[in-house]
């Protein structure tokens, strides 16, 4: 089994689904055994093509559906995979989905990946955590050993033994460089025309990188032997490989810092022909001397300018390291016993230059944006300046006003430059603090060397703890979680209301007409008798006997039943006051009264009286 497949199965199994795929396997599509040879695969493919091809199905009188076409396409893809020995080995080991992930990592569905990881076992998750733990140990083991050796914790141990992790790293890096050289030229992708293809890693660049790393390894070996007193070379001789390493890097960075940025139109005008008509050697020479951009504006041009600016800062860093190395060698070989604060002056100057360059870049970007649109960052400009700008625009008819999109791009560009300044200042301040602690220890401070790397150890440990919590605490969330309790509460509420309807997680079923009528009758029966009498008194018509008249010789004509009229009038007043008294009683006892009873009483009151 290949190394990459073994590593994937060992450490990344948790990202693969444990469920079997419902689709047919490639072997089932071709109707062959898993141990079929290449000849058997060819015969099976021809046989299945005659049976599954849409044209063959149409000739047989069968209606061709989309499923038939998809199945034939999948069968053809299965033959392409199984006929390639490398892809077949990958498919047999990790299946169709795993093979697709290895060939095209961008096709990974994050939701499916998270679901597979959430349903994985503790053993598979432990393998993932072991990878991060190994990275943490590999990164911090060497600095810890060096600090302990400098503190005298290991006694008479040799530096060659203490630097064992460094030698292991060097072996892996040397193997990588050798592998890159042996792999040969990079093949041209199919979507790039042959006349436009340029090898991003030419053989000259690969060999140069290997030679440069060999100089670095040679310096490490000489330094370890010198510190163990195994060789008696002077310090300047020990640092010779480091000088060559820095010189090679300086040459590369100077050429990149001084390179010209030209557009395709300018290049074709200079060479007198189309860039696509150039041969391979001419294109490689052009890429060594120029940075080609589509135009002198836009994101590509900005990226090229940033590359050039970073190359200039790399030149400053290399020169600062070279001067620092020279001062340190003079201090060690000549016995000058200079203060280490003086020896580290080039490093302090380098920090100031890095911060100053970042700030200058931000100022230039802001000035360019203000030049293109003066009102972009000054919203309180005077009206007179606006009229002056209008006059300038009238003079320059070719200058077009910026659109809203271009203004937003300018603002984003300035904001990005400001963020870079802020990030550079923070990182350089942190580096400056560590540098001061290091120089203080070199001057004879009493704290341990581990204090210098303690911030990195703490940050790495915190990240490792967060990763552990994330890896082992992630679990799958049930989409139906909590619905059972919700159903129970809904059923209890409906039962208490007397509807008799239950909710079982499906659609809500309202009460039937019979249930609603039965409930209304129960509510009417539950109304108190006093309320019923009151409503009857309110709605019962008051009968009055017709008046009669008699003749009195002294008083004249006298109408009868007037006393009865007064009594009826008093009775009417009492009846009228009954709803008011009933309303007062209801308001006093509103907490004890049921809403189903109070509401009919108020709604059935006489229309001749306002209860409010």
Beta strands, then each sheet from edge to edge (+ up, - down):
strand 1: 260-263
strand 2: 290-293
strand 3: 549-552
strand 4: 556-559
sheet 1: 1+ 2+
sheet 2: 3+ 4-
end
